[in-house]
């Protein structure tokens, strides 16, 4: 099988984040299962989703790991001109949900791994697929734990997010948060009889707005754009009716720290502010509450001088790597935090990701296939 029919199969699995990815994972496992391959799955708590690691060839710490995420964003509310889960090709473009982000890269990896003869490799090659990356890199910590416990540490990880096959050596992190306030309902004719959760949410949003302005004062030297930590409140839901003091309000928000910033320290500041609000609320209504939850975290990818990852890719491509940064987050920071030299490099353009009629150029698939052929040649006997 070459990349196109594999991509057709992958896109046919609706792995939108609310859905299970197990049908796709089992398809991949069956495709790769043969002597000389070791396949492991690590599940989420519900066992409805799983990461996959496939190792081909000998054991050793000099392996190359290819990484992708199996989930895709949903299509609800998008105006597609065809079925999002049926691959179609027009004028050199392949359309389908996930074609660009990032099933195109996975299809190229599978094509290459199917063709490999495990007994002819002198270094191991790994394929790692994570779940729920789009929700904030939810699955990759378990994937990393499985990798560390059961395999030698790879010498290089390539995360195949769409970069038009340009090497990316730095990106921002992403911290996805949910903050909930619980007050007490009362008739709006006497607001003092209740406690408005929306009022406290408003104060919290004002605090976040001040933080966002403060973040602009620290500029990154890594090339990310915009060159400062950003913050966005994505949704607010609260209240029950016009004439009722709001008993509840919930915000879902995120901040994206530049590589030089400690995202956990920002979380600490936020949680101290919420602690103060909670105490103030409970002084008025004893069972009031304010709770902050971390829904997902993508670590930043930090540029490393004299990176062995960049040196490895330079040897494979035969050309010098020009360090590039991107503003979006990936699983790459987790591999780097695990001590694996890591970069991001994959086919397709991020401008097509998450869009209706998502597509990847056939030429991009070919460029990825050519690169993976060089990877295979470098680890073969």
N, C-alpha and C positions, 0 to 999 in steps of 0.2 A: 504494500500500500504506500502511495505517496501522500504528501501533505493534504492535497485537496479533498480526497474522499475521507480522510481522517477528520479533517475540519468539518466536513458535512455531518459526520456522525456526532462530533462534539457539540456542534450548534444545536442539533436536534434534541439534546438534553436541556430542558429548561432548568438551569441551575441558578435562577434568580434567588436572591438571598433568603426569601422566606421558605424556599423549597429545599428538600434533601438533595445532596450531591451524590448520594450513594450509587444511583444507576450509572453515572459517568465514571465514578471511581472504579466500580466493578468492571466496566467496559475497558478502562485503561489497564487494570490488573490482568484481565484475561488476554488482552492484546500482547502484553509484555511477558507473561508467564511462560518460562521455558528454562531448561537447565542452564546454570550459570547466572541466573537472575534471582535476587532476593527481594521480596516485596513485603512491606509492612504497612499496616493501616493503624492510625491512631484516631479515636473517636471523640466526639463531643459528649457531654454528659447525657444527652438524650439518645445517643447512638443513632441519630438520624443523619449525621454528617461525619465525614472522615477526611483526614489527611492521608496522603499516600507517599511512600518513599520506595523507589525501585533502585537497587544497586546492581550494576552489571560489571562483570570482570573480577579481577583479584581484589583482595583487601589491601588497605594501605592508606596512609595519610596524605597521599599526593593526588587524590582524586579531584575531579571537576564535577560540580553540582549545578544542574540546571533547574531553576525554580519558577513556578507559575501558580496562579490561584485559579481554582476551579469554578468559583462563583462569578456571577454577572449581576449587574444592576437590572432592575425590573423595566418593563416596557409600558406600564400603566400610564395613560395620559399622553403617550407619544404617538405621533401620526406617521406610522410606517406605511410604505407603499407596497409592502409584501409581508408575508408571514415572517416574523423575526426569527423563528426557529427552523426555517428552511433555507439552506444556503443557496444563493443565486449569484450568478456571475454576469456582469455587464461591462463591456468596454474596459476590461482589465481590472475591474474591482469586484471583490467578493463580499457580498452583503449578508449580514446576519448578526443577531445579538451575541456579542463576545468575539466576533471575527477579529477585531483589533485588540480588545481588552479582555482576556489575553489568550483566547483559544487558538489563534493563529500560531503563536509561538509554541504552544503545547503540541499542536499538530506537527510542526516541524521537528520538535524534539522526539516525538513518537516515531515519525518516519525514520529518523536517524537511528534510534535505539533498536527498532525492529531489524534493521539491516546489519547491526553489529554482530560479530561472532565473539561471544564472551571469552572464549579460550584464546583469542588472538590479541586481547588487550593486555597491556603491561601496567596500566593505571585504571582505577575504577572510575566509572561514570555513573552519576546519580541523577534521577529525576525526582523532584519533590513538588507535590501539588498540595496546596493548603485550601482550607475552607474559610468562608466568611472574611476574606480580606477586605471586601467592600464595606463591611460593617466596622472596620477599624482594626484590621489584622488580628482578628479574634482567634483564628485557628493556628497561626504559625508558632506561638509559644509551645503548644503541645507537639508540633512537628519538630521543633528544635530539640525538645527534651527527648523525643524518640530517636532522633539522629544521634544525639550525644551518648545515649545509653547503649545503642546497638551498632554503631558504625564508627570507624576511624574518622577523625576530623578531616573534611576535604581541604584541599589547598586553595580552592577558588570556588566562589559561588557567583553565578550569573543569573540575575533576576530579569526575566524577559518581558518587562513592561514595555509598552510601545514608545520607542525613542527614535524610530526610523534608523535603527541599527547604529546610532551614535552612542558612545560610551558615556554614561552618567556616573559620576563619582561622588555626588552630594545631593541631598534633598532635605526638605523640611520634615519634621515629624507631624503627627496628627494625634491630638487627644480629644476623644469624643465623650461628651458629658451629658448627664441628665440631672437636673436640679428640680426638686419637688417641694412645694410649700403646702402645708395643711393648716388652715385657720379654723374659723367657726362661722357657720351661716347665721344670718339674721335678716330681718326685713330691712330694706334700705331706708325706710323712714326713721330708723334708729340704728345707725351704723355702729355706735358704741357698744351695742349689745352683742356684736359679733367681732370677728377678726378677719380682715380681708387678706387672703393669700395673694391676691393680685397686687395689693399695695406693697407687700414685701418682695414679690417677684420684680416689681418695678424698681425698687431700690437695688436689687441685685443686678438687674440689667444696667442700671446707671453705673454701678461699680465696674461691670464688665466693660462698659464704654470707656471709662477712665483708664482701665488697664490697656485697652486697645490703643489709646493715644500714647500711653507711656511706652508701649512696646516699640513704637516708631522711633524712639530715641536710640535704640541699640541696633546698629546696622551690621549685617552679615558680610563677611569677606569671602564667602564661599561661592558667590555668583547666583544664589537663589533669587527669584523675583516674585513679589516685591522683597526687598532685602531686609525685611524685619518680620517679627512674629505677628501673625494676623489672628483675629478673633471674629467669630460670626455666631449670632444667635439664629438658629435655623427655624425653630418652631416654638410657639407659645400656645398652650391650651389651658383655659381656666374659666371658672365661673359656671353658674347654672342658669341664671336668668337676669334680666335687666334690673329687677327690683329686689335682688337678693345679694347680700354681702358674700363675696366669693369664698367658699370653703376650701377651694383647692386651686392650684396653678402649677403647671409643669413646663419647664423649658428644656429643649434639647439644643445643645450648642457645642462648639468646637473651638480649639485654638491650634495653630500650626507653628510650633517653635522653629526658629532657625537653628542650624546645627550647633551654634555656639551657646545656646540657651538650655538650661536645665528645666525641662517640662514638668518634672515632679516638684520642683521648687515653686513653680507657678501654681500647681495644684494645691500645694500647702497654703499659699496665700489665699486662694479661693476658699478653701475649707475653713480657714480661721475666720474669714468674713462671715461665712454661713453659720459657724458656731455662735458668733455674736448675735446674728439675727435670730437664731433658734432660741437663745436664752432670753432675748427681748420678747419674742412671741410668747414664750412660756410664762414669763412674768405676768402676762395678761390672760392667757388661756393655758392652763397647765398641760393639756394634752395636745397643744399645737406642736408642729414639727417642721423642720427644714432638713432635707436630705440631699446629698450630692453623690452621684454614682459615676464611676468611670466605665463607660460602655465599651471602649476600645482604644487601643494605643498603638500607633505606628512610630517606632523609634526613628529619629533622623539618621540619615546616612551621612557620615562625616568624612570629608576628604582627608586622605592620609598621604603625606609626602612620601615619595619613593614607594608607592603602593605596589605590593607584589601582584595584586589583582590587575592593575593597569599594565605592569610588565608582562604578565602572562598573555593578556589580550594583544599587546604589541607584537609579541612573538607569533601569535596565531594569525594576525592580520597583516603583519609585515609593514605596518606604518605606525607612526607615533600617535599616542593618545593625547588628545586635547581635552583636559578635564572640563566637564560640563555639569551644570546643576539644573534641577527642575523643581518646580514648586509643589508638586503632588507627592504624596507619601506612598510607600511600598513596603513589602515584607523585608526589604534588603537590610534595614537597620538591625533587625533581629539576628540575621546571620552574622553581621559585623560584630554585634555585641557578644556573640558566641565564640568570637576569636577566629572567624573565617574571613579572609580577605574577600571583599564583595564589591560588585558593581552592578549597575542596571544597564541592560542592553537588549533590545528586542525589536521586532518588526512592527510597522504601523505607526500612525501618528496619534498622539494623545488628543488631538483636536477631534478625532472621530469617536473617541471613547464616550460611552454613556449617551450618545446621540441617537435620534431616530434614524433608521437606515444606516446604522453603523457599518463601516466597510474597512477592508484592508486591501491595499494594492497587491496584485499578483506578483509584481516585481519585488515587493517587500518580503513576501514569503520566499521567493527565490534567493534573495540576499541572506535571509536567515538560514535557509538550507545550505547555501554555500559556506557560510561561517561554521555551521555545525559539522559539515564535512571536514573542515580543517581541524576542528576540535577532535573529531574521531581519528583523523590521521595522526594527530599529535600524541594520542594515547595508545595507538596500536603498535604491535610488535613490528 
